[in-house]
Amino acid sequence: MKPCFSFRLVSILALIVLIPFPVRSANGLAFDDRSPGSLSTQMDRAWSVVWQRFFIPETRTFGDYLSSYQPGEEQEHLPTAEEVKRQYPNPCGYSTGMEDGVILGGAMLSILCDRFAVTGDEALRAQAADVFKGLKRCATVHEVPGFVARNVCREDQTSVYINSSRDQYTHFVHGLWKYARSPLADESTREDIDRILSAIADRMIEFVVPENDYDFCRADGTRCPLGICRMWNVQAHEAARLPMIYAAAWEATGNEDYRERWRHYIAAAVEQSATPAPSTPAYALLQMQCSLELLHTLEPDPELKQAIHKTMQYVRQLALARFEHVQKRLRHKTEDELRMCGPDWRTVSEWRNQNGYQNPQWGEFREVWHLTREVGESALVVLMVDPAALPDEFSRSLATTCREFDYEHNASCGMVYHLAAYWKARRHGLFKEETTGN
């Protein structure tokens, strides 16, 4: 098939002939066979797909991918309670659809804050509250103070995989921080956020010590064998994560211990953050930018604040190059490739051993899932600092990418980051000619 990145949006009704009426999403928008139309209409489609197909009502969390487009069967691959309880296929839940729930939830909270700032739509309050309830469940259902699980089992709403990561914590803390500062959160919610951030900071104080090689450990208190829970003596793009957590906890609670720990790490973290590798992937650049954004906002020292800002500008340059690179790779994907669903991970033929963790491999779908995500992540990073200085060409390129995506037939949670980039752009005055649908 001839490669094509610009393709016609096809109605879900064309695939589900037994349903003679439009399928409506959580926000009431019907999937139909309209032409792409305006950018805002296209992004309303993406919004509907995320809430209808990726949102898991039982846990109020989001899944990583779709294994079917059939209504009610989109995430039938999710692990059972029995599988999660025996930590199958691995203690991270890698490749199961439960891997990145709090990353996605944190990102969605940020999107909701941006969208509310643009539209003032009161209906967003309930959606933000739902997302927060899911994140709170990930931080409390296991009764391990300060541990943030990746997701919670849909079947029993309690079981979790015991190995989290600093990436999960970064988006979780950043999302809660943005939400607490937004008019979307009420006082009771802010009190919950204060308690959660305090518990996370306390876990860091207890576990992130030289004796643990600065690892915050798994839910069972044992060291993570993968190195993904280490919070200090890490790579440049990870160096700001630990002071970010302490800074957020201090702002939330006023606890002087958290402030002192933030100040203890901040200067070294800023220095170490200054040189991220040009090959750093988009997801890591985004997490770096999230941690730097929080620290830049709260930093009282003018010199440190300027240094953080300079690094954020450099990260933007790296992300812009990444955005352009990923766009080119997407244009070489065929329509069929971009529409493929993910597998039931239990049935795949290839498994990879990662330090004793058996990780089922998705085959060709992994690249499509990843590219869909990277193009949105890299665009979002670009928009997180000095958006007024961006060239018009970037705005046009982002708009083209979003207009040409077939969100109704894409199985990657990466469309969350398309929405994040779009609403960040709207908040900063880009796409002024666009209006949002209901």
C-alpha positions in Angstrom: 0.0 0.0 0.0 1.2 3.5 -0.8 2.6 5.3 2.2 0.2 8.0 3.4 0.1 10.1 6.5 -2.9 12.2 5.3 -5.9 10.0 5.3 -9.7 10.2 5.4 -11.4 10.0 8.7 -13.8 7.0 8.6 -16.8 6.7 10.8 -16.9 4.0 13.4 -20.5 3.3 12.1 -19.0 2.0 8.9 -17.4 -0.8 11.0 -20.3 -1.5 13.3 -23.2 -2.1 10.9 -25.4 -3.5 13.6 -25.7 -0.2 15.4 -27.9 2.1 13.4 -27.3 5.2 15.5 -24.2 7.4 16.3 -22.0 6.1 19.1 -21.7 8.9 21.6 -18.7 9.6 23.7 -18.4 10.8 27.3 -18.7 14.4 26.4 -21.7 13.8 24.0 -19.9 14.2 20.7 -21.0 11.7 18.2 -18.6 9.9 15.9 -19.7 10.4 12.4 -18.3 10.6 8.8 -17.9 14.4 8.6 -14.9 15.7 6.8 -12.1 16.7 9.0 -13.2 20.4 9.0 -11.7 22.7 11.5 -8.8 21.8 13.8 -11.1 22.3 16.8 -13.6 19.8 15.4 -10.8 17.3 14.9 -9.5 17.7 18.4 -13.0 17.3 19.8 -13.0 13.9 18.0 -9.7 13.0 19.8 -11.2 14.1 23.1 -14.2 11.8 22.6 -12.0 8.9 21.7 -9.8 9.3 24.8 -12.8 9.4 27.1 -14.8 6.6 25.4 -12.1 4.1 24.7 -9.0 4.8 26.9 -10.7 5.9 30.1 -11.5 2.9 32.5 -14.6 3.9 34.5 -14.2 1.2 37.1 -10.9 2.7 38.3 -11.1 6.2 36.8 -7.8 5.7 35.1 -6.5 5.4 31.6 -5.2 2.4 29.7 -2.2 2.4 27.4 -3.5 1.0 24.2 -6.5 -0.6 22.4 -6.6 -4.2 21.2 -9.9 -3.8 19.4 -12.1 -1.0 18.0 -15.3 -2.9 18.9 -17.4 -1.1 21.6 -16.8 -2.7 24.9 -13.9 -4.8 23.8 -11.2 -2.0 23.4 -9.3 -3.0 26.5 -10.2 -6.7 27.0 -6.4 -7.4 27.2 -6.1 -5.7 30.6 -4.8 -8.1 33.3 -7.1 -10.0 35.5 -7.0 -9.6 39.3 -5.4 -13.1 39.5 -2.7 -12.1 37.1 -1.9 -8.8 38.9 -1.8 -10.5 42.3 0.9 -12.9 41.2 2.7 -10.0 39.4 2.3 -11.6 36.0 3.8 -11.0 33.5 6.2 -8.7 35.4 6.1 -6.5 38.5 5.9 -3.3 36.4 2.9 -4.5 34.3 5.0 -3.7 31.3 3.1 -4.2 28.0 -0.2 -5.1 29.6 -2.1 -1.8 29.2 -1.6 -1.0 33.0 2.0 0.3 32.5 1.4 4.1 32.3 -1.9 4.9 34.1 -0.6 7.7 36.4 1.5 9.1 33.6 -1.6 9.5 31.5 -3.7 10.7 34.5 -1.2 13.4 35.4 -1.1 14.5 31.8 -4.9 14.6 31.6 -5.1 16.8 34.7 -2.8 19.3 33.0 -4.9 19.2 29.9 -8.0 19.8 31.8 -6.4 22.8 33.5 -5.4 24.3 30.2 -8.7 23.6 28.6 -10.6 25.2 31.5 -8.3 28.3 31.3 -9.3 28.7 27.6 -13.0 27.8 27.7 -14.2 28.2 31.3 -16.4 25.1 30.6 -17.9 24.1 34.0 -18.4 20.5 32.7 -14.7 20.0 33.0 -14.9 20.1 36.8 -16.5 16.7 36.9 -14.0 15.2 34.5 -11.0 16.6 36.5 -12.5 15.2 39.7 -12.8 11.8 38.0 -9.2 11.8 36.9 -8.1 12.9 40.3 -10.1 10.1 42.0 -8.2 7.6 39.8 -4.9 9.1 40.7 -5.8 9.1 44.3 -6.7 5.4 44.1 -3.3 4.6 42.6 -1.6 6.4 45.6 -3.8 4.9 48.4 -5.6 1.7 47.5 -2.6 -0.5 48.3 -2.1 1.2 51.7 1.6 1.8 51.2 2.2 5.4 52.2 3.9 7.4 49.5 3.9 4.6 46.9 2.3 5.6 43.6 1.2 2.5 41.6 1.2 2.7 37.8 -2.5 1.7 37.6 -5.1 -0.3 39.4 -6.7 -3.6 38.1 -10.0 -3.0 36.4 -11.5 -6.3 37.6 -11.2 -5.8 41.4 -10.2 -2.1 41.6 -7.6 -2.9 44.2 -4.7 -5.0 42.8 -1.6 -3.2 41.6 1.8 -4.0 40.2 4.5 -3.4 42.9 7.2 -1.7 40.8 6.6 2.0 39.9 9.2 4.4 38.4 10.4 8.0 38.7 8.6 8.7 35.4 5.3 7.8 37.0 6.0 10.0 40.0 7.0 12.9 37.8 3.8 13.1 35.8 1.7 12.3 38.9 3.3 15.1 41.0 3.2 17.6 38.1 -0.4 16.9 37.4 -1.5 17.2 41.0 0.5 20.4 41.3 -1.2 21.9 38.3 -4.6 20.8 39.5 -4.1 22.2 43.0 -3.2 25.6 41.5 -6.2 25.6 39.2 -9.7 26.9 40.0 -10.9 23.4 39.0 -9.9 22.0 42.4 -12.0 22.6 45.5 -10.7 23.0 49.0 -11.4 19.3 49.9 -9.5 18.2 46.9 -6.5 20.4 47.8 -6.4 18.9 51.2 -6.3 15.4 49.6 -3.5 16.6 47.4 -1.6 18.0 50.4 -1.8 14.6 52.1 -0.7 12.7 49.1 2.3 14.9 48.2 3.3 14.8 51.9 3.3 11.0 51.9 5.3 10.9 48.7 7.9 13.3 50.2 8.1 11.3 53.4 8.7 8.1 51.3 11.5 9.9 49.5 13.1 11.0 52.8 12.9 7.4 54.2 14.0 5.4 51.1 16.0 7.8 48.9 19.3 7.5 50.8 22.8 6.3 49.9 22.1 2.9 51.5 19.4 2.3 48.9 21.5 3.9 46.1 18.8 6.6 46.3 16.1 4.2 45.2 12.5 4.8 46.5 11.9 1.0 46.3 9.0 -1.1 45.3 5.7 -1.3 47.2 7.1 -4.3 49.1 10.1 -2.3 50.3 12.7 -4.1 48.1 15.0 -2.4 45.7 13.9 -2.0 42.0 16.2 -4.2 39.9 15.8 -2.0 36.8 17.2 1.3 38.2 14.0 3.2 37.2 13.2 4.1 40.9 16.5 5.8 41.5 16.1 9.5 42.3 19.6 10.8 42.6 22.9 10.2 40.8 20.9 9.8 37.6 21.1 11.2 34.1 20.7 14.8 33.2 17.1 14.6 32.2 16.3 12.9 35.5 18.3 15.1 37.9 15.5 17.6 38.8 12.9 15.0 39.8 13.8 14.7 43.5 13.9 18.4 44.3 10.7 18.8 42.2 8.9 16.4 44.6 10.2 18.2 47.7 9.3 21.6 46.3 5.7 20.6 45.4 5.2 19.0 48.9 6.6 22.2 50.5 4.2 24.5 48.5 1.3 22.2 49.4 2.0 21.8 53.1 4.4 24.5 54.2 6.5 21.8 55.9 9.9 23.3 56.5 11.7 19.9 56.2 10.5 19.6 52.6 11.7 23.1 51.9 15.2 22.4 53.3 15.5 19.2 51.3 14.4 21.1 48.1 17.1 23.7 48.8 19.6 21.0 49.6 19.3 19.4 46.1 18.3 22.3 43.8 21.6 23.9 42.9 23.3 20.5 42.0 20.1 19.4 40.2 20.1 22.6 38.0 23.8 22.1 37.2 23.3 18.4 36.3 20.2 19.2 34.2 22.0 21.6 31.9 23.4 19.0 29.5 20.7 16.4 28.5 21.8 14.2 25.6 20.6 15.3 22.1 19.4 11.7 21.6 17.1 11.9 24.7 13.6 10.5 23.6 10.6 12.7 23.7 9.0 11.1 26.7 12.1 11.8 28.8 12.3 15.4 27.5 8.7 15.9 28.5 9.3 14.6 32.0 12.4 16.8 32.3 10.4 19.8 31.2 7.6 19.1 33.7 10.1 18.9 36.6 11.8 22.1 35.4 8.6 24.0 34.9 7.5 23.3 38.5 11.0 24.2 39.9 11.2 27.4 37.7 7.8 28.5 39.0 8.7 28.1 42.6 12.4 29.1 42.5 13.1 32.2 44.6 16.8 32.7 43.6 17.0 34.9 40.5 20.3 33.2 39.2 18.9 29.7 39.7 15.6 30.7 38.1 17.5 32.0 35.0 19.6 28.9 34.8 16.4 26.7 34.9 14.9 28.9 32.2 18.0 28.5 30.0 17.9 24.7 30.3 14.2 24.7 29.5 15.0 26.6 26.3 17.6 24.1 25.4 15.2 21.2 26.0 12.8 23.0 23.7 15.4 23.0 20.9 15.9 19.3 21.4 12.2 18.6 21.3 11.7 20.7 18.2 14.2 18.6 16.3 12.6 15.5 17.7 9.1 16.7 16.6 10.3 17.3 13.0 12.1 13.9 12.9 9.0 12.0 14.2 6.7 13.8 11.7 8.9 12.5 8.9 8.8 8.9 10.2 5.0 9.1 10.5 4.6 10.2 6.9 6.3 6.9 5.8 3.7 4.8 7.6 0.9 3.4 5.6 -2.8 3.9 6.5 -3.1 0.2 7.6 0.0 0.5 9.8 -1.4 3.6 11.6 -4.7 1.9 12.1 -3.4 -1.4 13.6 -4.5 -2.4 17.1 -2.3 -3.7 19.7 -2.1 -7.4 20.6 -3.4 -9.4 23.5 0.0 -9.5 25.3 -0.7 -13.0 26.5 -0.5 -14.4 23.0 2.6 -12.7 21.5 5.5 -14.9 20.3 8.4 -12.7 21.6 9.2 -12.0 25.2 12.2 -10.1 26.5 13.9 -10.7 29.8 14.7 -7.4 31.6 16.7 -8.2 34.7 14.4 -11.0 35.5 11.2 -9.2 34.4 9.5 -11.0 31.5 8.2 -8.4 29.1 5.9 -9.4 26.2 6.8 -7.6 23.0 4.1 -6.0 20.7 5.9 -6.4 17.4 5.2 -3.8 14.7 2.5 -2.1 16.8 5.1 -0.8 19.2 6.5 1.6 16.7 3.1 3.1 15.7 2.2 3.4 19.4 5.5 5.1 20.1 5.5 7.5 17.2 1.9 8.6 17.8 3.0 9.4 21.3 6.3 11.1 20.5 4.9 13.6 18.0 2.5 14.9 20.7 5.1 14.8 23.5 7.7 16.6 21.6 5.3 19.3 20.5 4.1 19.8 24.1 7.7 20.2 25.3 8.2 23.0 22.7 5.1 24.8 24.0 6.1 24.7 27.7 8.5 27.6 27.5 8.4 31.0 25.7 5.6 30.0 23.4 5.4 33.6 22.0 8.9 33.1 20.5 7.9 30.1 18.4 7.9 30.5 14.6 4.6 30.4 12.8 5.9 27.3 10.9 5.7 25.2 14.1 2.0 26.2 14.7 1.2 25.3 11.1 3.1 22.0 11.3 1.4 21.0 14.6 -2.1 21.9 13.2 -1.4 19.8 10.1 -0.3 16.8 12.1 -3.5 17.0 14.3 -5.8 17.5 11.3 -4.4 14.5 9.4 -4.5 12.0 12.2 -7.3 9.4 12.2 -8.0 9.5 15.9 -11.0 7.2 15.5 -8.7 4.5 14.2 -5.6 4.8 16.2 -4.9 2.5 19.1 -2.2 4.5 20.9 -2.7 6.5 24.1 -0.3 8.9 22.4 -3.3 11.0 21.3 -3.5 12.3 24.9 -0.3 14.3 24.1 -1.8 15.6 20.9 -4.6 17.0 23.0 -2.1 18.3 25.5 -0.1 20.2 22.8 -3.3 21.6 21.3 -4.7 23.0 24.5 -1.3 24.3 25.6 -1.2 26.1 22.3 -4.7 27.4 22.7 -3.9 28.6 26.2 -0.9 30.6 24.8 -2.9 32.2 22.1 -2.1 30.0 19.1 -4.8 28.8 16.8 -6.8 32.0 17.6 -9.1 31.4 14.7 -10.3 28.1 16.2 -13.3 27.7 18.4 -14.0 24.7 20.5 -17.1 22.4 20.2 -19.1 21.0 23.1 
